[in-house]
Amino acid sequence: MLKLFTLPVVGPVAVGPIAAGLVAAGIASPAFANDTMAEVKTGGLIFAQSDDVSMAQEDLFISASEVRVDYVFENSSDKDVESLVAFPMPDITGQIDNISAISDYDSDNFLHFSTVQDGRPISAKLQQRVVSLGIDVTDEFAKHGIPVLPYSQKTAEALAKLPEAVRKDWIARGLIYSMGAGDAGGDLVPLWTLRSTYWWRTTFPAKKKVSVEHRYKPAVGGTVAISFLENGEPKGERFEEYSRKYCLDGDFVRVAQQRAREAEAGGANYTESWISYVLSTGANWAGPIRRFQLTIDKGKPASLISFCGSNVQKIGPTTFRMTAEDFDPAKDFDILILNPPEAAQ
Protein backbone atom coordinates (compact mmCIF):
# COMPACT_ATOMS: atom_id res chain seq x y z
CA MET A 1 0.00 0.00 0.00
CA LEU A 2 1.26 3.44 -0.88
CA LYS A 3 1.54 5.49 2.26
CA LEU A 4 0.18 9.02 2.04
CA PHE A 5 0.62 11.94 4.38
CA THR A 6 -0.68 15.47 4.54
CA LEU A 7 1.66 17.93 2.96
CA PRO A 8 2.95 20.57 5.38
CA VAL A 9 1.51 23.70 3.84
CA VAL A 10 1.14 26.40 6.42
CA GLY A 11 0.84 26.31 10.16
CA PRO A 12 1.65 29.35 12.22
CA VAL A 13 1.80 28.11 15.78
CA ALA A 14 -0.32 30.14 18.17
CA VAL A 15 2.54 31.94 19.84
CA GLY A 16 1.06 35.38 19.81
CA PRO A 17 -2.08 37.22 18.77
CA ILE A 18 -2.40 39.75 16.02
CA ALA A 19 -5.45 41.82 15.22
CA ALA A 20 -5.51 44.40 12.46
CA GLY A 21 -7.80 46.69 10.53
CA LEU A 22 -10.02 47.67 13.44
CA VAL A 23 -12.77 49.94 12.18
CA ALA A 24 -16.10 51.32 13.23
CA ALA A 25 -19.33 49.41 12.64
CA GLY A 26 -22.15 47.83 14.59
CA ILE A 27 -22.15 44.43 16.30
CA ALA A 28 -25.05 42.62 17.92
CA SER A 29 -25.46 39.20 19.51
CA PRO A 30 -27.00 36.75 17.00
CA ALA A 31 -29.62 34.12 17.52
CA PHE A 32 -28.17 30.70 16.62
CA ALA A 33 -30.78 28.81 14.65
CA ASN A 34 -30.31 28.77 10.89
CA ASP A 35 -27.97 31.75 10.67
CA THR A 36 -24.68 29.85 10.89
CA MET A 37 -23.01 28.76 7.68
CA ALA A 38 -21.23 25.42 7.81
CA GLU A 39 -17.46 25.55 8.24
CA VAL A 40 -15.59 23.43 5.70
CA LYS A 41 -11.87 22.88 6.18
CA THR A 42 -9.51 22.66 3.22
CA GLY A 43 -5.82 22.03 2.91
CA GLY A 44 -2.96 21.39 0.53
CA LEU A 45 -1.65 18.57 -1.57
CA ILE A 46 -0.86 15.08 -0.33
CA PHE A 47 2.22 13.29 -1.63
CA ALA A 48 3.44 9.74 -1.34
CA GLN A 49 6.20 9.45 1.22
CA SER A 50 9.80 10.00 0.14
CA ASP A 51 12.90 10.74 2.18
CA ASP A 52 14.64 12.09 -0.93
CA VAL A 53 12.26 14.95 -1.75
CA SER A 54 12.31 18.09 0.37
CA MET A 55 10.26 21.26 0.20
CA ALA A 56 12.63 24.08 -0.64
CA GLN A 57 9.99 26.80 -0.70
CA GLU A 58 6.31 27.42 -0.13
CA ASP A 59 4.29 30.57 -0.74
CA LEU A 60 0.74 30.36 0.58
CA PHE A 61 -1.93 32.99 -0.06
CA ILE A 62 -5.30 32.85 1.71
CA SER A 63 -8.35 35.05 1.22
CA ALA A 64 -12.09 34.54 1.33
CA SER A 65 -12.18 34.33 -2.48
CA GLU A 66 -9.05 32.32 -3.34
CA VAL A 67 -6.33 30.07 -1.95
CA ARG A 68 -3.06 29.95 -3.89
CA VAL A 69 -0.15 27.67 -2.99
CA ASP A 70 3.18 27.70 -4.83
CA TYR A 71 5.68 24.99 -3.91
CA VAL A 72 9.27 24.31 -4.93
CA PHE A 73 10.38 20.72 -4.27
CA GLU A 74 13.90 19.38 -4.58
CA ASN A 75 14.97 15.81 -5.20
CA SER A 76 18.44 15.53 -3.67
CA SER A 77 18.96 11.91 -4.67
CA ASP A 78 20.68 10.41 -7.73
CA LYS A 79 17.48 8.77 -8.97
CA ASP A 80 14.10 9.98 -10.16
CA VAL A 81 11.31 9.69 -7.59
CA GLU A 82 7.88 8.71 -8.88
CA SER A 83 5.01 9.76 -6.66
CA LEU A 84 1.26 9.76 -6.36
CA VAL A 85 -0.16 13.24 -5.70
CA ALA A 86 -3.65 13.90 -4.37
CA PHE A 87 -5.83 16.83 -3.40
CA PRO A 88 -8.60 15.74 -1.00
CA MET A 89 -11.68 17.90 -1.32
CA PRO A 90 -13.39 18.58 2.00
CA ASP A 91 -15.95 16.00 3.13
CA ILE A 92 -19.48 17.20 2.38
CA THR A 93 -22.20 15.86 4.65
CA GLY A 94 -25.89 16.51 4.14
CA GLN A 95 -27.74 17.95 7.13
CA ILE A 96 -31.21 19.07 8.09
CA ASP A 97 -31.55 22.88 8.32
CA ASN A 98 -28.00 23.41 7.06
CA ILE A 99 -26.72 26.46 5.21
CA SER A 100 -23.79 25.26 3.16
CA ALA A 101 -20.56 27.20 2.83
CA ILE A 102 -20.17 25.88 -0.73
CA SER A 103 -22.30 27.43 -3.44
CA ASP A 104 -21.36 25.52 -6.60
CA TYR A 105 -22.98 22.18 -5.90
CA ASP A 106 -23.79 21.39 -9.51
CA SER A 107 -20.11 20.87 -10.28
CA ASP A 108 -17.95 17.93 -9.17
CA ASN A 109 -15.11 20.43 -8.88
CA PHE A 110 -17.05 22.55 -6.41
CA LEU A 111 -13.90 24.33 -5.15
CA HIS A 112 -12.72 25.07 -8.74
CA PHE A 113 -9.45 23.28 -8.00
CA SER A 114 -6.63 23.45 -10.56
CA THR A 115 -2.93 22.61 -10.49
CA VAL A 116 0.16 23.22 -12.60
CA GLN A 117 3.58 21.53 -12.49
CA ASP A 118 6.57 23.32 -14.02
CA GLY A 119 4.15 25.50 -15.98
CA ARG A 120 2.16 22.58 -17.39
CA PRO A 121 -1.50 22.14 -16.39
CA ILE A 122 -2.21 18.79 -14.73
CA SER A 123 -5.28 16.78 -15.75
CA ALA A 124 -6.24 15.10 -12.50
CA LYS A 125 -8.51 12.11 -12.04
CA LEU A 126 -11.45 12.34 -9.65
CA GLN A 127 -12.46 9.64 -7.18
CA GLN A 128 -15.75 10.09 -5.32
CA ARG A 129 -17.15 7.80 -2.67
CA VAL A 130 -20.47 8.01 -0.81
CA VAL A 131 -20.39 6.96 2.85
CA SER A 132 -23.16 6.63 5.42
CA LEU A 133 -22.56 5.50 9.00
CA GLY A 134 -19.10 4.39 7.93
CA ILE A 135 -20.46 2.17 5.12
CA ASP A 136 -19.53 2.75 1.47
CA VAL A 137 -22.76 2.93 -0.55
CA THR A 138 -21.36 4.36 -3.80
CA ASP A 139 -22.47 1.39 -5.89
CA GLU A 140 -26.07 1.75 -4.69
CA PHE A 141 -26.14 5.37 -5.82
CA ALA A 142 -24.86 4.36 -9.25
CA LYS A 143 -27.46 1.59 -9.47
CA HIS A 144 -30.33 4.00 -8.85
CA GLY A 145 -28.86 6.90 -10.83
CA ILE A 146 -28.56 9.26 -7.85
CA PRO A 147 -25.95 12.06 -8.17
CA VAL A 148 -23.52 12.04 -5.26
CA LEU A 149 -23.42 15.79 -4.49
CA PRO A 150 -25.70 16.20 -1.44
CA TYR A 151 -26.93 19.74 -2.21
CA SER A 152 -27.22 19.57 -5.99
CA GLN A 153 -30.58 20.37 -7.55
CA LYS A 154 -30.11 17.34 -9.79
CA THR A 155 -29.71 15.19 -6.68
CA ALA A 156 -32.94 16.51 -5.18
CA GLU A 157 -34.82 15.78 -8.40
CA ALA A 158 -33.41 12.24 -8.61
CA LEU A 159 -34.25 11.48 -4.97
CA ALA A 160 -37.86 12.51 -5.58
CA LYS A 161 -38.12 9.73 -8.19
CA LEU A 162 -36.82 6.93 -5.95
CA PRO A 163 -39.10 3.87 -5.78
CA GLU A 164 -41.07 3.73 -2.54
CA ALA A 165 -39.28 0.60 -1.32
CA VAL A 166 -35.86 2.16 -1.85
CA ARG A 167 -37.01 5.39 -0.24
CA LYS A 168 -38.14 3.58 2.91
CA ASP A 169 -34.94 1.53 3.01
CA TRP A 170 -32.70 4.58 2.68
CA ILE A 171 -34.64 6.47 5.36
CA ALA A 172 -34.31 3.53 7.74
CA ARG A 173 -30.56 3.34 7.07
CA GLY A 174 -29.96 7.06 7.65
CA LEU A 175 -29.06 7.91 4.05
CA ILE A 176 -31.90 10.38 3.67
CA TYR A 177 -34.49 12.10 5.84
CA SER A 178 -38.12 12.74 4.90
CA MET A 179 -39.42 16.22 5.68
CA GLY A 180 -43.02 15.02 5.36
CA ALA A 181 -45.22 12.78 7.45
CA GLY A 182 -44.16 9.12 7.26
CA ASP A 183 -41.62 7.49 5.01
CA ALA A 184 -43.43 8.01 1.73
CA GLY A 185 -44.17 11.75 1.75
CA GLY A 186 -42.27 15.02 1.79
CA ASP A 187 -38.99 16.26 0.39
CA LEU A 188 -35.98 14.05 0.95
CA VAL A 189 -32.93 15.57 2.62
CA PRO A 190 -29.50 13.97 1.94
CA LEU A 191 -27.66 12.81 5.07
CA TRP A 192 -24.77 10.94 3.45
CA THR A 193 -21.13 12.08 3.29
CA LEU A 194 -19.37 12.65 -0.03
CA ARG A 195 -15.59 12.08 -0.11
CA SER A 196 -13.86 13.41 -3.22
CA THR A 197 -10.18 13.32 -4.15
CA TYR A 198 -8.34 14.57 -7.21
CA TRP A 199 -5.16 12.61 -7.93
CA TRP A 200 -2.40 12.14 -10.49
CA ARG A 201 1.08 10.67 -10.83
CA THR A 202 4.22 12.76 -11.07
CA THR A 203 7.99 12.44 -11.16
CA PHE A 204 10.61 14.41 -9.25
CA PRO A 205 13.76 14.25 -11.44
CA ALA A 206 17.08 13.46 -9.78
CA LYS A 207 19.06 16.47 -8.54
CA LYS A 208 16.43 18.91 -9.77
CA LYS A 209 13.78 21.26 -8.45
CA VAL A 210 10.11 21.02 -9.40
CA SER A 211 7.51 23.78 -9.04
CA VAL A 212 3.91 22.90 -8.25
CA GLU A 213 1.08 25.44 -8.07
CA HIS A 214 -2.52 24.89 -7.11
CA ARG A 215 -5.50 27.17 -6.80
CA TYR A 216 -9.02 26.83 -5.45
CA LYS A 217 -11.90 28.79 -4.01
CA PRO A 218 -12.20 28.16 -0.25
CA ALA A 219 -15.46 27.25 1.44
CA VAL A 220 -16.00 30.13 3.83
CA GLY A 221 -18.23 29.65 6.85
CA GLY A 222 -19.67 32.29 9.12
CA THR A 223 -22.64 33.89 10.87
CA VAL A 224 -24.93 36.83 10.19
CA ALA A 225 -23.63 38.70 13.25
CA ILE A 226 -20.90 38.63 15.88
CA SER A 227 -21.18 35.48 17.95
CA PHE A 228 -18.40 35.52 20.55
CA LEU A 229 -19.81 38.21 22.86
CA GLU A 230 -22.31 37.21 25.52
CA ASN A 231 -24.72 40.07 26.17
CA GLY A 232 -22.03 42.39 24.89
CA GLU A 233 -19.36 41.01 27.21
CA PRO A 234 -16.26 38.90 26.42
CA LYS A 235 -17.20 35.82 28.39
CA GLY A 236 -18.67 32.35 28.02
CA GLU A 237 -17.58 29.16 26.29
CA ARG A 238 -17.79 30.59 22.79
CA PHE A 239 -15.57 33.54 23.67
CA GLU A 240 -13.03 31.18 25.22
CA GLU A 241 -13.10 29.01 22.09
CA TYR A 242 -12.58 32.02 19.80
CA SER A 243 -9.77 33.33 21.99
CA ARG A 244 -7.89 30.05 21.61
CA LYS A 245 -8.71 29.46 17.96
CA TYR A 246 -8.14 32.99 16.61
CA CYS A 247 -5.88 34.55 19.29
CA LEU A 248 -8.22 37.47 19.96
CA ASP A 249 -6.39 40.35 21.63
CA GLY A 250 -7.67 43.14 23.86
CA ASP A 251 -7.93 45.80 21.16
CA PHE A 252 -9.91 43.50 18.88
CA VAL A 253 -12.37 42.61 21.65
CA ARG A 254 -12.78 46.21 22.83
CA VAL A 255 -13.70 47.41 19.33
CA ALA A 256 -16.20 44.55 19.04
CA GLN A 257 -17.80 45.57 22.34
CA GLN A 258 -17.99 49.19 21.29
CA ARG A 259 -19.71 48.34 18.03
CA ALA A 260 -22.09 46.02 19.86
CA ARG A 261 -23.26 48.94 21.97
CA GLU A 262 -23.72 51.04 18.85
CA ALA A 263 -25.73 48.25 17.25
CA GLU A 264 -28.06 48.14 20.23
CA ALA A 265 -28.69 51.82 19.61
CA GLY A 266 -29.83 51.11 16.06
CA GLY A 267 -26.61 50.40 14.15
CA ALA A 268 -25.99 47.53 11.76
CA ASN A 269 -24.19 44.27 12.43
CA TYR A 270 -20.81 42.94 11.53
CA THR A 271 -20.85 39.45 10.02
CA GLU A 272 -18.29 36.73 10.68
CA SER A 273 -16.30 34.80 8.07
CA TRP A 274 -14.24 31.75 9.01
CA ILE A 275 -11.47 30.28 6.88
CA SER A 276 -9.80 27.06 8.06
CA TYR A 277 -6.75 25.46 6.51
CA VAL A 278 -5.75 21.87 7.38
CA LEU A 279 -2.10 21.32 8.26
CA SER A 280 0.28 18.55 9.31
CA THR A 281 3.65 18.46 10.98
CA GLY A 282 5.34 17.40 7.75
CA ALA A 283 7.55 15.00 9.67
CA ASN A 284 7.86 12.58 6.75
CA TRP A 285 9.48 15.08 4.41
CA ALA A 286 13.23 15.20 4.08
CA GLY A 287 13.54 18.04 6.56
CA PRO A 288 11.38 21.14 7.23
CA ILE A 289 10.18 23.73 4.72
CA ARG A 290 13.36 25.68 4.10
CA ARG A 291 11.58 28.92 3.16
CA PHE A 292 7.95 29.51 4.09
CA GLN A 293 5.80 32.56 3.36
CA LEU A 294 2.14 33.09 4.27
CA THR A 295 0.10 36.04 2.96
CA ILE A 296 -3.46 36.72 4.16
CA ASP A 297 -5.87 39.19 2.59
CA LYS A 298 -8.85 40.26 4.71
CA GLY A 299 -10.70 41.59 1.63
CA LYS A 300 -11.89 45.08 2.60
CA PRO A 301 -9.93 47.79 4.43
CA ALA A 302 -12.77 48.21 6.92
CA SER A 303 -12.83 44.53 7.89
CA LEU A 304 -11.31 43.26 11.11
CA ILE A 305 -9.10 40.17 11.14
CA SER A 306 -7.59 37.97 13.82
CA PHE A 307 -5.48 34.82 13.62
CA CYS A 308 -2.63 33.12 15.46
CA GLY A 309 0.82 33.78 14.07
CA SER A 310 4.35 34.93 14.74
CA ASN A 311 6.49 37.61 13.09
CA VAL A 312 3.47 38.92 11.18
CA GLN A 313 3.71 42.24 9.33
CA LYS A 314 1.03 44.35 7.70
CA ILE A 315 2.19 44.88 4.10
CA GLY A 316 -0.87 46.62 2.61
CA PRO A 317 -4.30 48.03 3.44
CA THR A 318 -5.79 44.51 3.56
CA THR A 319 -2.76 42.17 3.54
CA PHE A 320 -0.56 40.59 6.20
CA ARG A 321 2.56 38.44 5.80
CA MET A 322 4.42 35.90 7.88
CA THR A 323 7.78 34.42 6.85
CA ALA A 324 9.90 31.67 8.38
CA GLU A 325 12.90 29.51 7.61
CA ASP A 326 13.20 25.80 8.39
CA PHE A 327 9.51 25.84 9.17
CA ASP A 328 7.61 22.92 10.73
CA PRO A 329 3.82 23.50 10.79
CA ALA A 330 2.22 22.17 13.94
CA LYS A 331 -1.54 22.80 13.87
CA ASP A 332 -4.50 23.80 11.74
CA PHE A 333 -4.66 27.45 10.77
CA ASP A 334 -7.85 29.41 11.42
CA ILE A 335 -8.76 32.95 10.37
CA LEU A 336 -11.60 35.11 11.69
CA ILE A 337 -12.72 38.06 9.55
CA LEU A 338 -15.37 40.48 10.77
CA ASN A 339 -17.08 42.17 7.86
CA PRO A 340 -18.62 45.62 8.39
CA PRO A 341 -22.06 46.53 7.05
CA GLU A 342 -22.13 47.87 3.52
CA ALA A 343 -22.39 51.48 4.65
CA ALA A 344 -19.08 51.24 6.53
CA GLN A 345 -17.04 49.54 3.78
PAFI-337330 format. One line per 8 residues: number of its first residue (from 1); their letters; for each residue x, y, z of C-alpha. Coordinates in steps of 0.001 Angstrom, whole numbers, plus 500000, padded with zeros to 6 digits. Layout:
BEGIN
NUM	A	X,Y,Z | ...
This chain:
BEGIN
1	MLKLFTLP	500000,500000,500000 | 501262,503442,499117 | 501543,505488,502257 | 500183,509015,502042 | 500617,511937,504383 | 499323,515474,504539 | 501657,517926,502959 | 502946,520567,505383
9	VVGPVAVG	501511,523700,503835 | 501143,526401,506424 | 500841,526313,510156 | 501654,529354,512222 | 501802,528113,515776 | 499682,530141,518167 | 502543,531940,519835 | 501058,535379,519813
17	PIAAGLVA	497920,537216,518765 | 497601,539751,516016 | 494550,541824,515218 | 494490,544401,512460 | 492201,546685,510525 | 489983,547668,513440 | 487235,549937,512175 | 483899,551317,513231
25	AGIASPAF	480665,549408,512641 | 477850,547834,514588 | 477845,544430,516301 | 474948,542618,517920 | 474539,539196,519505 | 473002,536753,516998 | 470379,534117,517515 | 471826,530701,516622
33	ANDTMAEV	469222,528811,514650 | 469692,528774,510889 | 472035,531753,510671 | 475318,529854,510888 | 476992,528763,507675 | 478768,525419,507809 | 482537,525546,508241 | 484414,523433,505696
41	KTGGLIFA	488127,522875,506177 | 490485,522661,503221 | 494182,522029,502913 | 497037,521389,500534 | 498348,518572,498429 | 499139,515077,499670 | 502217,513289,498371 | 503440,509736,498664
49	QSDDVSMA	506197,509452,501217 | 509801,509997,500139 | 512898,510736,502183 | 514643,512088,499070 | 512261,514946,498251 | 512307,518087,500367 | 510258,521263,500202 | 512626,524076,499363
57	QEDLFISA	509992,526802,499304 | 506305,527419,499866 | 504294,530573,499259 | 500735,530360,500585 | 498072,532993,499942 | 494697,532849,501707 | 491650,535054,501224 | 487912,534538,501328
65	SEVRVDYV	487821,534326,497516 | 490949,532319,496662 | 493667,530068,498053 | 496944,529952,496113 | 499847,527669,497012 | 503180,527696,495172 | 505681,524994,496091 | 509269,524307,495068
73	FENSSDKD	510380,520721,495730 | 513895,519376,495420 | 514974,515810,494803 | 518441,515533,496329 | 518960,511907,495330 | 520676,510409,492268 | 517480,508775,491026 | 514097,509981,489843
81	VESLVAFP	511314,509691,492410 | 507882,508710,491122 | 505013,509764,493343 | 501257,509765,493636 | 499836,513240,494304 | 496348,513903,495632 | 494166,516827,496605 | 491398,515739,499001
89	MPDITGQI	488324,517899,498685 | 486607,518577,502004 | 484047,515998,503128 | 480524,517203,502377 | 477798,515861,504646 | 474107,516512,504139 | 472261,517948,507129 | 468787,519071,508095
97	DNISAISD	468453,522876,508321 | 471997,523414,507064 | 473280,526456,505209 | 476211,525265,503157 | 479444,527196,502830 | 479834,525880,499272 | 477701,527426,496564 | 478642,525519,493400
105	YDSDNFLH	477017,522175,494103 | 476212,521394,490491 | 479894,520867,489721 | 482050,517928,490825 | 484894,520425,491122 | 482954,522554,493594 | 486101,524328,494848 | 487281,525067,491263
113	FSTVQDGR	490549,523280,492000 | 493371,523454,489445 | 497069,522606,489513 | 500163,523221,487401 | 503577,521532,487514 | 506568,523319,485983 | 504150,525501,484018 | 502163,522577,482610
121	PISAKLQQ	498503,522141,483606 | 497789,518790,485268 | 494723,516783,484255 | 493755,515096,487503 | 491488,512106,487959 | 488550,512336,490354 | 487542,509635,492822 | 484248,510092,494676
129	RVVSLGID	482846,507801,497333 | 479529,508005,499190 | 479606,506961,502848 | 476837,506627,505423 | 477443,505495,509005 | 480901,504391,507930 | 479545,502170,505116 | 480466,502749,501472
137	VTDEFAKH	477242,502928,499454 | 478645,504362,496201 | 477534,501385,494112 | 473930,501749,495315 | 473855,505368,494180 | 475144,504364,490753 | 472538,501589,490526 | 469665,503996,491152
145	GIPVLPYS	471143,506900,489174 | 471440,509260,492150 | 474049,512059,491829 | 476484,512041,494744 | 476580,515787,495514 | 474300,516201,498556 | 473069,519742,497793 | 472785,519571,494012
153	QKTAEALA	469420,520368,492453 | 469890,517337,490213 | 470286,515191,493318 | 467061,516509,494823 | 465177,515776,491596 | 466588,512242,491395 | 465746,511477,495030 | 462136,512506,494419
161	KLPEAVRK	461876,509725,491814 | 463176,506926,494054 | 460895,503868,494215 | 458927,503729,497458 | 460719,500596,498682 | 464137,502158,498145 | 462987,505394,499761 | 461857,503579,502906
169	DWIARGLI	465059,501525,503014 | 467300,504578,502675 | 465363,506471,505358 | 465694,503527,507736 | 469438,503337,507065 | 470044,507056,507651 | 470943,507907,504051 | 468100,510385,503670
177	YSMGAGDA	465506,512102,505840 | 461883,512735,504904 | 460583,516218,505678 | 456984,515023,505361 | 454781,512776,507448 | 455843,509125,507258 | 458382,507486,505007 | 456570,508014,501729
185	GGDLVPLW	455834,511748,501754 | 457729,515025,501789 | 461008,516264,500390 | 464024,514052,500946 | 467074,515569,502618 | 470495,513971,501942 | 472340,512809,505071 | 475234,510942,503454
193	TLRSTYWW	478872,512080,503290 | 480634,512654,499970 | 484407,512084,499891 | 486140,513411,496782 | 489823,513317,495853 | 491655,514573,492789 | 494837,512613,492069 | 497597,512143,489507
201	RTTFPAKK	501080,510671,489167 | 504217,512762,488935 | 507989,512443,488836 | 510614,514408,490753 | 513764,514249,488561 | 517082,513457,490222 | 519061,516468,491463 | 516428,518908,490231
209	KVSVEHRY	513784,521261,491553 | 510114,521016,490603 | 507515,523781,490963 | 503909,522902,491752 | 501082,525444,491934 | 497483,524894,492886 | 494501,527174,493197 | 490983,526831,494546
217	KPAVGGTV	488099,528787,495992 | 487800,528160,499750 | 484544,527246,501442 | 484001,530133,503829 | 481767,529652,506850 | 480326,532291,509120 | 477363,533890,510874 | 475067,536830,510194
225	AISFLENG	476366,538699,513254 | 479102,538629,515882 | 478823,535475,517949 | 481602,535520,520548 | 480192,538207,522862 | 477693,537210,525518 | 475279,540074,526172 | 477968,542391,524891
233	EPKGERFE	480637,541013,527213 | 483738,538895,526417 | 482796,535818,528387 | 481335,532346,528022 | 482419,529160,526293 | 482210,530586,522787 | 484434,533537,523667 | 486974,531183,525219
241	EYSRKYCL	486900,529014,522089 | 487422,532019,519801 | 490235,533332,521990 | 492110,530049,521614 | 491286,529458,517957 | 491862,532985,516612 | 494119,534548,519287 | 491779,537470,519963
249	DGDFVRVA	493605,540348,521630 | 492329,543137,523860 | 492069,545800,521156 | 490089,543497,518876 | 487634,542613,521645 | 487219,546208,522830 | 486298,547405,519334 | 483803,544546,519038
257	QQRAREAE	482199,545566,522341 | 482015,549193,521292 | 480290,548340,518031 | 477909,546019,519862 | 476743,548943,521972 | 476284,551041,518851 | 474270,548246,517246 | 471944,548141,520233
265	AGGANYTE	471311,551816,519613 | 470172,551113,516064 | 473394,550402,514153 | 474005,547526,511762 | 475808,544267,512432 | 479193,542940,511526 | 479153,539452,510017 | 481710,536733,510677
273	SWISYVLS	483697,534799,508075 | 485761,531748,509005 | 488532,530282,506884 | 490198,527064,508056 | 493253,525460,506506 | 494245,521875,507378 | 497904,521318,508262 | 500285,518554,509314
281	TGANWAGP	503653,518456,510975 | 505345,517395,507750 | 507547,514999,509674 | 507865,512578,506748 | 509482,515079,504408 | 513230,515198,504077 | 513539,518044,506556 | 511381,521136,507235
289	IRRFQLTI	510180,523732,504723 | 513359,525675,504101 | 511584,528921,503162 | 507953,529513,504087 | 505796,532562,503357 | 502136,533094,504274 | 500101,536040,502965 | 496544,536716,504162
297	DKGKPASL	494127,539194,502593 | 491148,540260,504706 | 489300,541594,501633 | 488108,545079,502603 | 490072,547786,504427 | 487225,548213,506918 | 487166,544534,507891 | 488689,543256,511111
305	ISFCGSNV	490901,540171,511137 | 492406,537974,513818 | 494516,534816,513622 | 497371,533123,515463 | 500816,533776,514068 | 504353,534929,514738 | 506491,537612,513085 | 503469,538921,511185
313	QKIGPTTF	503711,542239,509334 | 501032,544353,507704 | 502188,544882,504099 | 499133,546622,502611 | 495696,548034,503440 | 494213,544515,503563 | 497241,542168,503544 | 499444,540589,506201
321	RMTAEDFD	502555,538440,505803 | 504420,535904,507881 | 507782,534424,506851 | 509899,531673,508379 | 512897,529507,507615 | 513204,525798,508392 | 509513,525844,509173 | 507613,522919,510728
329	PAKDFDIL	503822,523501,510793 | 502222,522172,513943 | 498462,522797,513869 | 495497,523801,511737 | 495344,527448,510772 | 492149,529406,511417 | 491239,532946,510368 | 488403,535114,511687
337	ILNPPEAA	487282,538058,509548 | 484629,540485,510772 | 482917,542171,507858 | 481378,545616,508393 | 477935,546528,507054 | 477868,547869,503519 | 477605,551480,504647 | 480916,551240,506526
345	Q	482955,549543,503778
